[in-house]
Amino acid sequence: MEKVALIIGHNARSKGAFSMIVGSEFSYWKNIAEKVKGEIPELVDIYERKPSTNYVAEMNDVLKELNKNDYKFCLELHFNSSLSLNAKGCECLVYHKNDKAKKLAIDLMARLQTKFKSTVRGNRGLIEVQDSNVRGGYGICNSKDTYILIEPFFGSNIDESLRFSIVKDVVSLLVEFIKDNL
């Protein structure tokens, strides 16, 4: 049976961006990932970065375990933040030569537009990563499977955060996306 890997963005050592509405990236996505796993346990594995001395060491441990398996695709879960409270929209980071990742990311962002009225940022919402030194590129470039880092909203934007604070809606979107793409 094919499965999908969910990689929780950040960890207890480095909790990521903070939203006054949904909290830290780490706590928000840990909760969402666990609820997705509860809905479709046979289709999802969850990976979490264990706190260590630095990001690369943490990601190396995750990737060592992740790469022991064959996943249809991997989603690393994040949200954006900005000093501008008006920054908004969704985007996904993908490997620049992986057309499957681009197609999946575009599909996910179309669903975000429909369900959450999200704005797609920049180049169809795609940030095409060429090497692992680029922000967010480490997992994308070092996973053997198709890997997408998602940034579906800005935690600093109150309106977007409120829309994404309805956990059941976020879980539902991810469950449908996973089922439809396996």
Secondary structure, DSSP 8 states (H G I E B T S, - for coil): ---EEEEESS-SSS---EETTTEEHHHHHHHHHHHHHHHSTTTEEEEE----SSHHHHHHHHHHHHTTS--SEEEEE--B--SSTT---BEEEEETT-HHHHHHHHHHHHHHHHHH---B-TTTTEEEE-STTSTTHHHHHH-SS-EEEEE-SBTT-HHHHHHHT-HHHHHHHHHHHHHHT-
